[in-house]
Amino acid sequence: MKGYLSYLILWILNKKTMRGAEIGRELEKRRGTKPSPGTIYPALKELKNVGLIAVDDQKIYSLTDKGQDELKSACKFFCQIFYDMKEMSDFGE
């Protein structure tokens, strides 16, 4: 999976279904800046095209079973790489 944006979108949709604007607000909470629609919607389109998320007629996005599996795999990979996250977050203090 490319980049952290896709991972964060899957993580957010794992919690609950949302519209694109809501996803943007959640990303803003985590990153401190709100990504532009030109960043969010292409990522959503790509995730939909590969079958990781679905969108209904009301433009509400949800995680698919395949997306759930990908998120589990990505979380496992992330935790393996950043197993020492606590130590990394204390760096420079």
Secondary structure as the mmCIF struct_conf table of DSSP 4:
data_model
#
loop_
_struct_conf.conf_type_id
_struct_conf.id
_struct_conf.beg_label_comp_id
_struct_conf.beg_label_asym_id
_struct_conf.beg_label_seq_id
_struct_conf.end_label_comp_id
_struct_conf.end_label_asym_id
_struct_conf.end_label_seq_id
HELX_RH_AL_P HELX_RH_AL_P1 GLY A 3 LYS A 15
STRN STRN1 MET A 18 ARG A 19
HELX_RH_AL_P HELX_RH_AL_P2 GLY A 20 ARG A 31
BEND BEND1 GLY A 32 THR A 33
HELX_LH_PP_P HELX_LH_PP_P1 LYS A 34 SER A 36
HELX_RH_AL_P HELX_RH_AL_P3 PRO A 37 ASN A 49
TURN_TY1_P TURN_TY1_P1 VAL A 50 GLY A 51
BEND BEND2 LEU A 52 LEU A 52
STRN STRN2 ILE A 53 VAL A 55
TURN_TY1_P TURN_TY1_P2 ASP A 57 GLN A 58
STRN STRN3 ILE A 60 LEU A 63
HELX_RH_AL_P HELX_RH_AL_P4 ASP A 65 ILE A 81
TURN_TY1_P TURN_TY1_P3 PHE A 82 ASP A 84
HELX_RH_AL_P HELX_RH_AL_P5 MET A 85 ASP A 90
TURN_TY1_P TURN_TY1_P4 PHE A 91 GLY A 92
#
